[in-house]
Amino acid sequence: MTRQTVLGLRVAPMEEVRVGFVGLGERGQKAVKRFSEIAHARVAALCDTDEERMREWVFKESGHLPILSDHRTPKLLNNYEEVCLSPDVDLVYVCTDWASHTPIALKAMENGKHVAIEVPAATTLADCWALVETAERTRRHCTMLENCCYASCHLQTLAATRRGRMGTIVHVEGAYIHPMDDRWTPWRTEANRQLRGDLYPTHGMGPACQLLGIHRTDFIETLVSMDTNAFMRSDFRNGDHTTTLMRTRLGKTILLQHNVVDPHEYTRRYHVVGTRRSVESSDDTPHSLMSQRMDRRLVECLHKGLPLDIDVYDVAEWCAVSELSRLSIEKESMPVAYPHFLR
């Protein structure tokens, strides 16, 4: 059967984007607060398996957030399938743990919903392909909530690139160097205990791929990765520092670094090399501002019927680094072929 791509997908403009939030932990709560200030958006449903915690939070915030206190109070649910089945929801916004991201997204699209997924949207190649194939079959938007694509330095560099001021971009570097300290969750700890590779690649990968036009004007062909031993956490299979290098069809390169255990200041090490100029920055755009820009842009695109900034092929390409880097490392840092999700 011939695939019908969703590159540049447009859907009918929405006068009001009705959003169902799945996962009311810290990130989900912050997202609901942001959406309370976005025109043409409405919080239609809230969902968390801890129903008591969710109801307590809604009661506490109801006097502060008009979107929770007007006559259109959202449904409170404890099962994500109910959100995906609700006729009152257009967009399912996923803020749960990594392992549940893909199953929720697939259920949403299968029921005619668009879906926005916290990072990483997928952790395996099989899940990357499942997201692509389901988005193509259902003709629904599947995007990832990669707020680093809305960092000030990246937006400025991207605009300069599109105006030709950078010349030809030949190399981009990004990183996620962020000691977890006391922020380790059980599921994140378990991932580092079991797996090697870059487990959180999209903060660096997203901006790099946007600058290089990946799957639009160029494609990644090869990836190679290596890691250090696990010096800081002997119970981890994941090395302290993982380095991944990719080469594109047009002979350009991407370098990513991942380190969540060493006593380092947080940095994304943004570095862009063009034939006319280069840019290097650690970028200090507040997380809240990047997320605000991201959400407003998502609603704007759905409201106006525009293609999204981050499509399902971006989602798959950026997330694929995790398993591909592990495969390269386990093959003694041999190069591995990069899948072409848009064929």
Secondary structure, 3 states (H helix, E strand, C coil): CCCCCCCCCCCCCCCCEEEEEECCCHHHHHHHHHHCCCCCEEEEEEECCCHHHHHHHHHHHCCCCHHHHCCCCCEEECCHHHHHHCCCCCEEEECCCHHHHHHHHHHHHHCCCEEEECCCCCCCHHHHHHHHHHHHHHCCCEEECCHHHHCHHHHHHHHHHHCCCCCCEEEEEEEEECCCCCCCCHHHHHHHHHCCCCCCCHHHHHHHHHHHCECCCECEEEEEEEECCCCCCCCCCCCCCEEEEEEECCCCEEEEEEECCCCCCCECCEEEEECCCEEEECCCCCHHHHHHHHHHHHHHHHHHCCCCCCCHHHHHHHHCHHHHHHHHHHCCCCCEECCCCCC
